[in-house]
Structure formats: structure tokens, C-alpha cells
Amino acid sequence: MAFINFRFSMLVTLPLLAAVHSSSAFIPNANSPAATSKKAWGVTKTTLSEAVGDDDNFDDVPLVRLLGLGRMQRKLRKFKRNASQGSQTSLPMVETSTETATKNVSRLIIAGAPASGKGTQCEMIKEKYGVVHLSTGDMLRAAVADKTDVGILAKEYMDAGKLVPDEVIIGVVKDRLAQKDCIENGWLLDGFPRTPAQAAALSEAGISADCFLFLNVPDEVLVERVVGRRTDPETGKIYHMTFSPPEDEEIMARLEQRSDDTEEKVKVRLEQFHANVDAVKGSYTDIIVEINGTDKPENVALAVEKAISSKISA
């Protein structure tokens, strides 16, 4: 009789157990062999105790959803898993429709050291060719504001005061270049890619340019340009003590110099720039055009226009 009662109780209890939420039904006891095994619930790289540790390292752990983590953490882990599996997974090819492919749009990259005159030329290129002017900072801020997947990831790093990793930046760039205005009007990448890894990632993502413009200015000229810069704190206008000083003495008296516009800091920035730019240029040997950036802005603009025309027509 005891045996029959036991079987009856099991028949009643089992359906109730089946209704228990998966997040509690599948979490083993912390002291059980399943909880400490490297193969618990299919986990082969991380134990359960490691998965819920202080560092929240849930890479490759399929218990994320069972443990009820927030949407942000799931996206972070998913993105890292995709990135670790290779660029073909995390960076799908950018597709171009037949209609837009036949349009005569320009896809341009411009590079130059600090104070090489890149900003001035970008404005002229944008006006001349109608392309979408894109800088890394602008794209990151837009992605964060739009709360895209990569924007959320970028914000996580920025809020923590950390550098945004290449794979996240590439994701931001790829998403932006796939938007309608860039496809229909063309684009101008300003100061990106900055490293060989970023250039390689762009290529792997199917993103190619028509022309790579490099503004070549000697370091001694760049140092002079930067050290002489001053900013009006009231208007935000930038002057130069040698080339374009203000005529108003009141404005002159209130001008300020940026803390990083000293000769010592400029030289450090130039060293960092040169350390990467040669390798980046090597990724675009077939489309690069070096332009003398020491000339007057209008003459540099003519050289830029000639360079773009030669590469697009080719």
C-alpha cells in the first residue's frame, strides 16, 4: 500500500514540477556536482560559479537567459561572442542595390595629421560632391542617441571611461554607411580608419572607397599651426597668432589656448599619428593620392578635386 501511495504522489507532483519557471528549474544546487562541472548544462569553457562571478563574464555561457540578466548584458555578451567567431559573423557584408550601384556617388576617405587642414577640406568636399561627411565621434554619438545595438555597446565603454574597441567602432561605421543617405549620396570618412586593424575590418565588411586623400604637411609646420592656435571662449571662433590674429584688442585679450596645444603634447600626438598612418596608407595603395597640405586652402581644394576626379573616372 505504501508503494501505491508513493506512485500516486509522484503522479500529482511531477506536473507541478514541470510548471516551474526554467530559470529556477535548471539552476543546479551550488554544492552539486553539476554546478561545479565544466560540462554542466552544456557549458564547456566556464563553470557556473565563474559565470555568476564578480566580473560578470558570461562569454560562451548559454545560461544567460536562464539566469535572468538584463537586456544590456545579453547584448554585450552576444556581441562579444559574435566578434570572437570572426569578422564574417560580426561584420556582414554591406549590400548595395542595383539601382544605387549605378548612381555616380563618391566614397572617399581623407586623412591628415592634427592641423593639416583636414576640417577645411572636408567642408569643401561635402559642398562640392554632396557626400555625407562622417567622423568617428559624430557616428558614435549618433549611434548612442539612436540606441542601436552597437550604440548601446559603445555607451557602455564610454560611460566606464574606457576606449571603445575596434570591433564596436567598426560596427558603428558599418551601420552608418549602410543607411540610405550614404548609399544614395556617397560618403566621406574623416580620419578613419586610424589603424591597420580598422582598415582590414572595413575591407572584410565589404566596405571599399574610391579615393584615399592624404594631406601631407611637414611636422614643423604642423607644430607651428597648433601652438599658435587660440580660441575665443565667447564665440568659439579659432584664431592663429601668426596667420589669422584678431584685429580687436578686446578679443585678443580673452583668447585661450587649449591645454593640449603645446609643443610637447603636439609632438606626442604626431608620433602616435605617424606610427599608424603609414600602415593604413599601405592598405590603400591603389587609390591613395598625397596632396601638399602646406598650400593655400583654395589651392589644396583644387588638388583634392583633381585627385577625386582621377580616381572615380578610373
C-alpha positions, 0 to 999 in steps of 0.5 A: 500500500505504501508503494501505491501511495508513493506512485500516486504522489509522484503522479500529482507532483511531477506536473507541478514540477514541470510548471516551474519557471526554467530559470529556477528549474535548471539552476543546479544546487551550488554544492552539486556536482553539476554546478561545479562541472565544466560540462554542466548544462552544456557549458564547456569553457566556464563553470557556473560559479565563474559565470555568476562571478564578480566580473560578470563574464558570461562569454560562451555561457548559454545560461544567460537567459536562464539566469535572468540578466538584463537586456544590456548584458545579453547584448554585450555578451552576444556581441562579444561572442559574435566578434570572437567567431570572426569578422564574417559573423560580426561584420556582414557584408554591406549590400548595395542595390542595383539601382544605387550601384549605378548612381555616380556617388563618391566614397572617399576617405581623407586623412591628415595629421592634427592641423593639416587642414583636414576640417577645411577640406572636408567642408569643401568636399561635402559642398562640392560632391554632396557626400555625407561627411562622417567622423568617428565621434559624430557616428558614435554619438549618433549611434548612442542617441539612436540606441542601436545595438552597437550604440548601446555597446559603445555607451557602455565603454564610454560611460566606464571611461574606457576606449571603445574597441575596434570591433564596436567602432567598426560596427558603428561605421558599418551601420552608418554607411549602410543607411540610405543617405550614404548609399544614395549620396556617397560618403566621406570618412574623416580620419578613419580608419586610424589603424591597420586593424580598422582598415582590414575590418572595413575591407572584410565588411565589404566596405571599399572607397574610391579615393584615399586623400592624404594631406601631407604637411611637414611636422614643423609646420604642423607644430607651428599651426597648433601652438599658435592656435587660440580660441575665443571662449565667447564665440568659439571662433579659432584664431592663429597668432601668426596667420589669422590674429584678431584685429580687436584688442578686446578679443585678443585679450580673452583668447585661450589656448587649449591645454593640449596645444603645446609643443610637447603634447603636439609632438606626442600626438604626431608620433602616435599619428605617424606610427599608424598612418603609414600602415593604413596608407599601405592598405590603400595603395591603389587609390591613395593620392598625397596632396601638399597640405602646406598650400593655400586652402583654395589651392589644396581644394583644387588638388583634392578635386583633381585627385577625386576626379582621377580616381572615380573616372578610373 
